[in-house]
Amino acid sequence: MIAIVDYGMGNLRSVQKAFETVGAQVKITNTVSEIYNADKIVLPGVGAMGPAYQKLQELALTGPLRKVVADGKPFLGICLGMQLLFDKSTEGGYSEGLRILKGSVDRFTNLKVPHMGWNQINVQPSGQKMFEGVSSGADVYFCHSYYVKPENTSIASGTTNYGIDFTSAVVMNNVWGVQFHPEKSQKVGLQILKNFAQL
């Protein structure tokens, strides 16, 4: 069972449908016991990091999410959900993150934002499992104005060029994160979700 965390800031139904398309059992929930009992956790998200982190705090989910990661459960952050994994964001001046991964989230400068539409994912060495069955250079769907800057660049499992080369996917042990929307990325996105479901 995969728990999709509902904190009021994600296109949960489309993520749920995409996982069901690849044969995964999923449940949308914000109940701590159901998150603890799930085999894998997905944190989707659309919007700004500050309000998102505040909602997680209001639902008393920040501790449980850190705990399931520490316990070694496969964890996938999608778009804002990936940004939330990091220490902090410059969005709104300063926003705190879950501090699961070291690094910051910064705004694209001197570039049109949001970075929206199809762009290439360049698979990196740490992305072997995440991108199994996906060719480097495949197109995925983005919609974001901020991007992650991991302290340890070796966790970058995918990079994308938008004026600069930025980290568009990460893998560290049981934690996966993607800046793009796999649920909107057709066959490529479904393959990535299938790879996560089969972990």
N, C-alpha and C positions, 0 to 999 in steps of 0.2 A: 504493500500500500504506500502510495506517495501522497504526502500531505502538502497541499498548496495553501500557503499562509494568506489568510484574508485579513488585511488591516485597512481596507477601504481605499487602497491606492493602486489597483491593478486591473488589467483586463483578464480577470480570472477565468471566465467562461471559455475564451479562446485558447488559453493555456491548457485548461482541462480537456477541451475537445481535441487539441493536438496530441496530448498524451494518450487519450483514449484511441485515437487513430492508429498509434503504434502499439496498441494492445496493453497499455499500462492501466493499472487500477489506481484511481486518484480520488481524493476527497478534499473539498475546499473547507477549511476550518480556521478558527482562531482560538481553539480550545487547547490549553496546555497539555492536558492528558492525551488528546488525540495526536498532538505533535510528538509527544514522547513515545507514543505507541506506533507511530508510522515507521516504515523501513527507510524512507528517504524523505527529504524536505525540499520544497521549492519555494523561494521567496521572489515573487514577481514584483513589478512596480512601475508606475508611471507618475511623473510629477517631480516635486522638489524634495531634497533630502531632509531638510529641517522638519517640515510637517510630517514626513514619513516616519522619521525616528521618534517624533513626539507621539504619533499614533501607536507605534510599537510599545512605547513606554506606558501609555494609557492602558493598553491591553495586557500589560505585564508580560510581554513576550521577549524583551531584550535578553534577559537571563536565560530562559529556556532555549532560545535560538543559539546562544553561545554554548550552552550545555550539550545540545545534540551534536554540534560541530566537534566539541571536545571529546564526546563519546565515540566519534569516528563515523557517524552516520553520513552517507552521501548527501550533500547539500548543494543546491543549484540556485544562484542568484541571477535573475533576468533583468536587464536594463537598470532601472533604479535599484532593484534588488541586489545587483552586483555592486553598485556604488555604495550601498549601505554596509557592505562587508568591510569597508575600509575605515581608517581612523577618523577622517574629517573631510569636510568639503568647504570650498570658499563660497558656496551658494548662500545668498542672503547674508553675506559677511562671514559667518562661520556656522557650520552645522556639524554636529557630532555624528559619528557612525558607530557601528557595532564593534569596531576594533578587533575584528577577527583576522583581517589581513592588514599589514602595515603599508601605509601610503595615504595619498590624498586624492581628492577629486577636484579638478579645476575646470574652468570654463575655456572653451576655444577662444583664442584672441585673434583679432584681425581676419576672422573668417565668418561667413554667413552662418547664423544659427537659427533654428536647429540644423544639425547635420541630418538630413532626412532623405530616405530613399535607399536604393540598392547600392552596395559597395562591396569590394572584395575583402575576403578574410585570408590573410597569409598565415598559414599554419606554422607554428613554432615547435621545437622539440618536445616541450612539455604537453603539447596538445594531441599526442598520439592517440590516446583513448577517446578523448572528446570528439575528435574529428575523424575517427575510424570510418572509412567509407565515403569521406568527403575530400575532394581535391583541393589543394592549396590554390587560392585564387578564385574559389567559388564565391558567388554573390549571396549576400544576406541583407536583411532589411533593418535599417537604422532609423531612430528618431530621438536625438539627444543634443543638448547644448554643452554638457559637461562630460569629461572623460577621466578615467582613473590613471593615476601615476603610482604604480607599486614601487616600494622601496627596493624590493628584490626583483629585478627585471626577469630573472629566470622563471618566475611563475607565469609570465605572459605566454599563454598557449596560442594566442592569435593576435596579429596586429593588422591595422587598417590604415590606409593613407587618406587623410583629409587635410590637405595643406601641410600637415605633419604626419609622421608615423605615430599612431597612438595604440595603446593596449586595448584591444577589443574583446579579449577573452582571457581568463586566468584559470589555472589549475594549481592548487596546492593541497596535496594529500587527498582528503575526501571532499574538499571544497572546490566547486566549479562556479565560474561566473562568466556571463556573456553580456556585452553591452547591447548587442542587437536583439531583435525579437525573433527567436526561432519559430514561434507559433505563426509568424507572418512570412517566414522565409521558405515556404514551399518544401520541396523534397529535401533540400539541404538542412533546413531547420528540423524537419521531422527525424532525419537521421541522427542529428545531435541529441534530440530528446530521447530517441530510442537507445542511443549509446548510454545516456544517463540512467534510463530505466533498467538497463541490463547490468549496471554496475554491481 
